[in-house]
């Protein structure tokens, strides 16, 4: 990203128009940070300095897609879904 080099584990997913989705592990590694969602920049500590990563700015209407999902990891046990609150379970079943 820009002139910065990052090493991180990735999973290949069919994301369509997205290049990459960073996870909590990456966000935690570069915290604390500042984010300006409207101007699409993030300021992170990088190599002892604060570096600003600027997103692409377009004149097209912007949309925000927020999708929170769990990813099965080989070392993680499968959670017991019978303990989910009924409102959440109905959404999953729907």
Secondary structure, 3 states (H helix, E strand, C coil): CCCCCCCCCCCCCCCCCCCCCCCHHHHHHCCCCEEECCCCEEEEEECCEEEEEECCCCCCCCCCCCCCCCCCCCCCCCCCHHHCCHHHHHHHHC
